[in-house]
Amino acid sequence: MYKLISNLKKKQTEVVGTTMAVELPIAKEERVYNGKITCFVILSCMMAATGGIIFGYDIGISGGVTSMVPFLEKFFPEVHIKMKQDTNISNYCKFDSQLLTTFTSSLYIAGLIASLFASSVTRAFGRKPSILIGGAAFLIGAALGGAALNIYMLILGRVMLGVGIGFANQSIPLYLSELAPPRYRGAINTGFQLCVAIGVLSANLINFATEKIKGGWGWRISLVMAAVPASMLTLGSLFLPETPNSIIQRSKDHHKAKLMLQRIRGTNDVQQELEDLVEASNVSNSIKHPFKNILHRKYRPQLVMAIAIPFFQQFTGINVISFYAPILFLTIGLGESASLLLSAIVAGVVGTTSTFISMLMVDKLGRRVLFISGGIQMFLSQVIVGSIMATQLGDHGEISKIYAYLILGLICIYVAGFAWSWGPLGWLIPSEIFQLEIRSAAQSISVAVNFLFTFIVAQTFLSMLCHFKSGTFFFFGGCVVVMTVFVYLLLPETRNVPIEQMDRVWREHIFWKRIVGEKS
């Protein structure tokens, strides 16, 4: 059981974060742009979305590596000895170890700082250079981690991974939303979260394989394999086109932007969209201090969403659900390795499949429907699981197989709800609601908030689990209720709204129109 619980440490971080609303003259009728989805856009967005794989791979790989005995013996021997010898500890407290937690979550602090620097790079040099820097930094981090000889080299590699993810997560969702046609923006942007899910699943399977390598160097393979998706992103970014929005914002080359628009939209009739881009760029270039400007009253709803959406995403409770899945498989009677493998496959397959369903439905049903339905799913699952844990699992002992099977089914329902709501939409919404003049800064704020609260949840989750026990499920269930009500009352529908016309949804919203409808 020790080895299995050890492996579960990885689940603490498995949680698995912009666009515009320009102060333009508000047309009484919605303007519809010409164009269609093109192979050029699909291929470009597929390549950019692979940035999600590096994020997901790190989420999946880091915890698995910290559970491997050779890794613990080399870098954290005191933790390994303590966890192995303490046999009387509560089921809820077996991994309340802040040292390993700090190592795992240190990446998010590096990512937080990097995402703020990425704002200036993305605004001044374009989305493409930020993606390139993200891939290159992650590649360096993978090499350092795989070759680590001491704790300092290991942490330096971890910091470089954080820098890479900070730049990638700041620029890629923004890039996808700007390049995609309005009618398909949700599906294309959700591809980022789909890649995150694929990265997590791949990492779990790799960990399962490398853990069995004799000689104690399997963890090096796990860490250095992160170079594969990083290399794909780094090399692929060299061939990515820059978005028309960025071209106009940086160079004012309207002809070049028009040619790019025609290429990505598959039509020559792009004048209307070009005019909106030019007008948005004129406003953007008049802003010298976007981080200061975003505090103005007219940007209040966007700022609230930039903070609230990533904040709520980290308080859905995905950590709690992920943490207990392998224990339940073991309870059913499977061996430790089989339990970990099956847990990874079930969570990965259900998550990936549900995210793919979200891609198909987000532009048909809308963002609000998925948010609310997913919230209801997650709430009910957490309440029922928490009730079973409270009545059937004490500080010691196991759950009967009947209840274990029931909880496993509820876990699948929960993971599905998260994977088609707060998982992908937590990245989509912040990437499509910001005006061009604040877009890069606002996206950085959104990513920084995401990293900050990922760090906080990762640092406090195991202590919370130890002290709250089954009450942890009810705590996060309450958070899901709050965030679902928040979406219902304050988040307008953004489906099919052109990115340059997003200001309209706030001015038409029953609450936000009282704020943005007035002059700053």
C-alpha positions in Angstrom: 0.0 0.0 0.0 2.9 2.3 0.7 4.2 2.2 -2.8 0.7 2.9 -4.2 0.0 5.8 -1.9 3.4 7.1 -2.8 2.5 7.1 -6.4 -0.6 9.0 -5.6 1.4 12.0 -4.6 1.4 13.0 -8.3 -2.3 13.6 -8.2 -2.0 16.7 -6.1 -1.1 18.8 -9.1 -3.4 17.1 -11.7 -5.7 19.9 -12.4 -5.5 20.2 -15.0 -5.9 28.6 -17.1 -7.8 36.5 -24.6 -9.1 38.4 -26.5 -10.8 41.6 -26.9 -13.7 43.8 -26.4 -12.6 47.0 -28.0 -14.0 50.4 -27.3 -15.3 50.6 -30.8 -18.5 52.2 -32.0 -21.2 49.6 -31.2 -23.2 48.6 -34.2 -26.8 48.0 -33.7 -26.6 44.9 -35.8 -24.1 42.1 -35.5 -21.5 42.2 -38.2 -20.7 38.8 -39.7 -17.4 38.1 -41.3 -16.9 36.1 -44.5 -14.7 33.1 -44.6 -14.5 29.4 -43.7 -12.4 27.0 -41.9 -9.3 26.2 -43.9 -6.6 23.5 -43.8 -4.0 26.2 -43.2 -5.8 27.3 -40.1 -6.4 23.7 -38.9 -2.7 22.7 -39.3 -1.4 25.9 -37.7 -3.7 25.6 -34.7 -2.9 21.9 -34.3 0.8 22.7 -34.2 0.2 25.6 -31.7 -2.1 23.5 -29.6 0.7 21.0 -29.0 1.8 23.5 -26.3 -1.0 21.9 -24.3 0.9 18.6 -24.4 3.9 20.0 -22.6 1.6 21.4 -19.9 -0.3 18.1 -19.5 2.9 16.0 -19.7 4.4 17.9 -16.8 1.2 17.6 -14.8 1.3 13.8 -15.3 5.0 13.1 -15.2 6.2 15.1 -12.2 4.0 13.4 -9.6 4.8 10.0 -11.0 8.5 10.7 -10.8 8.3 11.9 -7.2 6.7 8.6 -6.3 9.6 6.5 -7.7 11.8 5.0 -5.0 15.1 5.6 -6.7 14.2 9.3 -7.3 13.2 9.7 -3.6 16.3 8.0 -2.4 18.5 10.2 -4.5 16.9 13.6 -3.9 14.6 13.2 -0.9 15.9 10.4 1.2 14.4 11.7 4.5 11.0 11.9 3.0 11.3 8.3 1.7 12.4 7.0 5.0 9.6 8.8 6.9 6.9 7.6 4.6 8.1 4.0 4.5 8.4 3.7 8.3 5.2 5.4 9.4 2.6 2.6 9.2 0.0 4.1 11.6 -0.8 7.3 9.8 -4.4 8.1 8.7 -5.6 7.2 5.3 -6.2 11.0 4.8 -2.7 12.0 5.9 -0.3 9.6 4.3 1.1 12.3 2.0 1.0 15.5 4.0 4.7 16.2 3.0 5.4 19.9 2.2 8.9 19.2 0.9 7.8 17.2 -2.1 4.8 19.4 -2.5 7.1 22.4 -2.8 9.3 20.7 -5.3 6.3 19.8 -7.5 4.5 23.2 -7.2 7.6 25.4 -7.6 7.1 25.2 -11.4 3.9 27.2 -11.0 5.7 30.1 -9.3 8.2 30.2 -12.2 5.3 30.0 -14.6 3.5 32.9 -12.9 6.5 35.2 -13.2 7.3 34.1 -16.7 3.7 34.7 -17.9 3.9 38.4 -16.8 7.1 38.9 -18.8 5.5 37.1 -21.7 2.9 39.8 -22.0 5.5 42.4 -23.1 7.1 39.9 -25.6 3.7 38.9 -27.0 2.6 42.5 -27.4 5.9 43.9 -28.8 7.1 41.0 -31.0 4.0 38.9 -31.6 2.4 35.6 -30.5 4.8 33.4 -32.5 8.0 34.4 -30.7 6.4 33.8 -27.3 5.4 30.3 -28.4 9.0 29.7 -29.6 10.5 30.9 -26.3 8.0 28.7 -24.4 9.0 25.6 -26.4 12.7 26.3 -26.1 12.7 26.9 -22.4 10.7 23.7 -21.8 13.2 21.8 -23.9 16.1 23.1 -21.8 14.2 22.2 -18.6 13.6 18.7 -19.8 17.3 18.2 -20.5 18.3 19.6 -17.1 15.8 17.4 -15.3 16.7 14.2 -17.1 20.5 14.8 -16.5 20.1 16.1 -12.9 23.0 15.2 -10.6 21.8 17.1 -7.5 18.8 18.9 -6.1 20.0 22.3 -7.4 20.2 21.0 -11.0 16.8 19.4 -10.6 15.2 22.6 -9.3 16.8 24.7 -12.1 15.3 22.3 -14.6 12.0 22.7 -12.9 12.2 26.5 -13.1 13.0 26.3 -16.8 9.9 24.1 -17.3 7.9 26.8 -15.5 9.3 29.5 -17.8 8.3 27.4 -20.8 4.8 26.8 -19.6 4.4 30.4 -18.6 5.2 31.7 -22.1 3.2 28.9 -23.8 0.1 29.2 -21.7 0.1 33.0 -22.1 0.4 33.0 -25.9 -1.1 29.8 -27.3 -4.8 30.3 -26.2 -4.6 33.9 -27.4 -3.0 32.7 -30.7 -5.7 30.1 -31.3 -8.6 32.5 -30.6 -7.2 35.2 -32.9 -6.5 32.8 -35.8 -9.8 30.9 -35.6 -13.0 31.9 -37.5 -15.7 33.1 -35.0 -18.0 30.2 -35.7 -15.2 27.7 -34.8 -13.3 29.6 -32.2 -14.5 27.5 -29.3 -13.7 24.2 -30.9 -10.3 25.2 -32.0 -9.3 26.8 -28.7 -10.6 23.7 -26.9 -7.9 21.8 -28.8 -5.5 23.3 -26.3 -7.2 21.5 -23.4 -7.5 18.3 -25.5 -3.7 18.4 -25.9 -3.4 18.9 -22.1 -5.4 15.7 -21.5 -3.4 13.8 -24.1 -0.2 15.0 -22.4 -1.4 13.8 -19.0 -2.4 10.4 -20.3 0.9 10.0 -22.2 2.9 10.9 -19.0 1.0 8.4 -16.9 1.6 5.6 -19.3 5.3 6.5 -19.6 5.6 6.6 -15.8 4.0 3.1 -15.6 6.6 1.8 -18.0 9.7 3.5 -16.7 9.0 2.6 -13.1 9.7 -1.0 -14.0 13.2 -0.3 -15.4 15.8 -2.0 -13.3 18.8 0.0 -12.3 16.9 3.0 -10.8 17.2 5.4 -13.7 13.7 5.1 -15.1 12.8 8.5 -13.7 15.4 10.1 -16.0 13.6 8.7 -19.0 10.3 10.1 -17.7 11.8 13.6 -17.3 13.8 13.7 -20.5 10.9 12.5 -22.6 9.3 15.9 -22.0 11.8 17.0 -24.7 9.6 15.2 -27.4 6.6 17.5 -27.3 8.9 20.5 -26.5 10.8 19.8 -29.7 7.6 19.6 -31.7 6.4 22.9 -30.4 9.8 24.6 -30.8 10.4 23.5 -34.3 6.8 23.8 -35.3 6.6 27.4 -34.1 9.2 28.4 -36.7 6.7 27.6 -39.4 3.6 29.1 -37.7 2.0 32.2 -39.3 1.6 35.3 -37.2 -2.0 36.4 -36.5 -3.4 39.3 -38.5 -4.2 41.0 -35.2 -0.6 40.9 -34.2 0.7 42.0 -37.6 -1.5 45.1 -37.6 -0.8 45.9 -33.9 3.0 45.7 -34.4 3.8 46.9 -37.9 0.6 48.6 -39.2 1.2 46.7 -42.5 -2.4 46.5 -43.6 -1.6 44.9 -46.9 0.3 42.1 -45.2 -2.4 41.6 -42.7 -5.0 41.5 -45.5 -3.1 38.8 -47.3 -2.9 36.7 -44.1 -6.6 37.2 -43.5 -7.4 36.1 -47.0 -5.2 33.0 -46.6 -6.6 31.9 -43.2 -10.2 32.7 -44.1 -10.1 31.2 -47.5 -11.7 34.1 -49.2 -10.7 37.5 -50.8 -13.6 39.3 -49.1 -12.1 40.1 -45.8 -12.4 43.9 -45.8 -15.0 44.1 -43.0 -12.9 42.1 -40.6 -9.8 44.0 -41.7 -11.5 47.3 -40.9 -12.4 46.1 -37.4 -8.8 44.9 -36.8 -7.4 48.2 -37.9 -9.7 50.2 -35.7 -8.9 47.9 -32.8 -5.2 48.4 -33.5 -5.5 52.2 -33.5 -7.0 52.0 -30.0 -4.4 49.5 -28.9 -1.5 51.7 -30.1 -2.8 54.6 -28.1 -2.3 52.6 -24.9 1.2 52.8 -23.4 0.6 51.1 -20.1 -1.9 48.2 -20.6 -1.5 46.8 -17.1 -2.5 50.2 -15.7 -5.2 50.7 -18.4 -6.9 47.4 -17.6 -8.0 48.9 -14.3 -10.3 51.4 -16.0 -14.0 51.0 -15.5 -14.8 50.1 -19.1 -12.6 47.0 -18.7 -14.1 45.9 -15.4 -16.0 42.8 -16.6 -13.0 41.5 -18.5 -10.7 42.0 -15.5 -13.2 40.2 -13.2 -13.3 37.3 -15.6 -9.5 37.3 -16.1 -9.2 36.7 -12.3 -12.4 34.7 -11.5 -12.3 32.1 -14.3 -8.8 30.7 -13.6 -9.4 31.1 -9.8 -12.5 28.9 -10.0 -10.9 26.4 -12.4 -8.4 25.5 -9.6 -11.1 25.1 -7.0 -13.2 22.5 -8.9 -11.8 19.7 -6.7 -10.1 17.8 -9.5 -7.2 17.1 -7.1 -9.4 15.3 -4.6 -11.0 13.1 -7.2 -7.8 12.2 -8.9 -6.1 11.4 -5.6 -8.4 8.7 -4.6 -9.0 6.9 -7.9 -6.0 4.4 -7.6 -6.8 3.5 -4.0 -10.3 2.4 -5.1 -8.9 0.3 -7.9 -6.6 -1.4 -5.3 -9.6 -2.0 -3.0 -11.4 -3.8 -5.8 -8.6 -6.3 -5.8 -6.1 -5.2 -8.4 -2.4 -5.1 -7.8 -0.6 -1.8 -7.2 0.8 -1.5 -10.8 -2.5 -2.5 -12.4 -4.3 -0.1 -10.1 -2.1 2.8 -11.2 -2.3 1.9 -14.8 -6.1 1.5 -14.8 -6.6 4.7 -12.9 -4.4 6.6 -15.4 -6.2 5.0 -18.4 -9.7 5.6 -17.0 -9.1 9.2 -16.0 -7.1 9.9 -19.2 -9.6 8.3 -21.6 -12.7 9.7 -20.0 -11.0 13.2 -19.8 -9.7 13.1 -23.4 -13.0 11.8 -24.8 -15.1 14.3 -22.9 -12.8 17.2 -24.0 -13.3 16.1 -27.6 -17.0 16.1 -27.1 -16.7 19.6 -25.7 -14.8 20.6 -29.0 -17.8 19.4 -31.0 -20.5 21.0 -28.8 -19.0 24.3 -27.5 -19.9 26.3 -30.7 -23.3 24.7 -30.9 -24.6 24.7 -27.4 -22.5 27.6 -26.1 -20.2 28.2 -23.2 -22.8 28.7 -20.6 -24.6 25.4 -21.2 -21.4 23.5 -20.8 -20.3 25.4 -17.7 -23.6 24.9 -15.9 -24.2 21.3 -16.9 -20.6 20.4 -16.0 -21.0 22.2 -12.7 -24.1 20.2 -11.8 -22.3 17.0 -12.6 -19.3 17.8 -10.5 -21.3 19.0 -7.6 -23.5 15.9 -7.4 -20.5 13.6 -7.8 -18.5 15.3 -5.1 -21.4 15.3 -2.6 -22.1 11.6 -3.1 -18.5 10.6 -3.0 -17.9 12.7 0.1 -20.9 11.0 1.8 -19.7 7.6 1.0 -16.2 8.4 2.2 -17.6 9.9 5.5 -19.7 6.8 6.2 -17.5 4.0 4.8 -13.9 5.1 5.1 -12.3 5.8 8.5 -8.8 6.8 9.3 -7.8 3.1 8.7 -9.1 0.3 6.8 -10.7 0.0 3.3 -14.0 0.5 1.5 -16.1 -2.5 0.5 -16.0 -3.4 -3.2 -19.6 -2.4 -3.8 -19.0 1.2 -2.7 -15.6 1.2 -4.4 -17.3 0.4 -7.8 -19.9 3.1 -7.1 -17.3 5.7 -6.4 -15.3 4.7 -9.5 -18.4 5.4 -11.6 -18.9 8.7 -9.9 -15.3 9.6 -10.5 -15.8 9.0 -14.2 -18.9 11.2 -14.2 -17.0 13.9 -12.3 -14.0 13.8 -14.7 -16.3 14.0 -17.7 -18.1 17.0 -16.2 -14.8 18.8 -15.6 -13.4 17.8 -19.0 -16.2 19.4 -21.0 -16.7 22.4 -18.8 -14.1 24.0 -16.5 -11.2 22.1 -18.0 -11.3 23.6 -21.6 -13.5 26.6 -20.9 -11.2 27.8 -18.2 -8.7 28.5 -21.0 -11.2 29.5 -23.8 -13.1 32.2 -22.0 -10.1 34.3 -21.0 -8.7 34.0 -24.5 -11.7 35.5 -26.2 -13.0 38.4 -24.1 -10.3 41.0 -24.1 -9.8 44.1 -26.2 -6.7 44.3 -28.3 -5.2 47.1 -26.3 -5.3 45.1 -23.1 -5.3 41.6 -24.6 -1.7 40.5 -23.9 -1.6 42.0 -20.4 -5.0 40.6 -19.5 -4.1 37.1 -20.8 -0.9 37.3 -18.6 -3.0 38.2 -15.6 -5.3 35.3 -16.3 -2.4 32.8 -16.7 -0.6 34.2 -13.6 -3.8 33.8 -11.5 -4.1 30.3 -12.8 -0.5 29.5 -11.8 -0.9 31.2 -8.4 -3.9 29.3 -7.3 -2.6 26.0 -8.8 0.4 26.6 -6.5 -1.8 27.5 -3.5 -4.1 24.4 -4.0 -1.1 22.2 -4.5 0.6 23.5 -1.3 -2.5 23.2 0.9 -4.5 20.3 -0.6 -2.8 17.5 1.3 -2.9 19.3 4.6 -6.6 20.1 3.9 -7.2 16.4 3.1 -5.5 15.4 6.4 -7.5 17.8 8.5 -10.9 18.0 6.7 -10.9 14.3 5.7 -14.1 13.5 3.7 -15.2 17.1 4.3 -12.7 18.1 1.6 -15.2 16.8 -1.0 -18.0 19.0 0.5 -15.7 22.0 0.5 -14.9 21.7 -3.2 -18.5 20.8 -3.9 -19.5 24.1 -2.3 -16.9 25.9 -4.5 -18.5 24.4 -7.6 -21.9 25.7 -6.5 -20.5 29.2 -6.1 -18.7 29.2 -9.5 -21.8 27.8 -11.3 -24.0 30.5 -9.9 -21.3 33.0 -10.9 -21.4 31.8 -14.5 -25.2 31.8 -14.6 -25.5 35.4 -13.3 -22.4 37.2 -14.7 -20.9 35.4 -17.7 -22.6 36.4 -21.0 -22.6 33.9 -23.9 -19.7 34.5 -26.3 -20.6 31.8 -28.9 -20.2 32.9 -32.5 -19.4 36.5 -31.5 -16.5 37.9 -33.6 -13.5 38.6 -31.4 -13.4 42.2 -32.5 -17.1 42.7 -31.6 -16.9 41.1 -28.1 -17.5 44.4 -26.4 -21.2 44.1 -27.4 -21.9 41.1 -25.1 -20.9 43.2 -22.0 -23.0 46.2 -23.1 -26.0 44.0 -23.6 -25.6 42.1 -20.3 -28.2 42.9 -17.6 -25.5 43.6 -15.0 -22.4 44.6 -16.8 -24.1 47.2 -19.0 -24.5 49.4 -15.9 -20.8 49.5 -15.7 -19.4 49.5 -19.2 -22.3 51.4 -20.6 -21.0 54.5 -18.8 -18.0 56.5 -19.9 -14.9 56.0 -17.9 
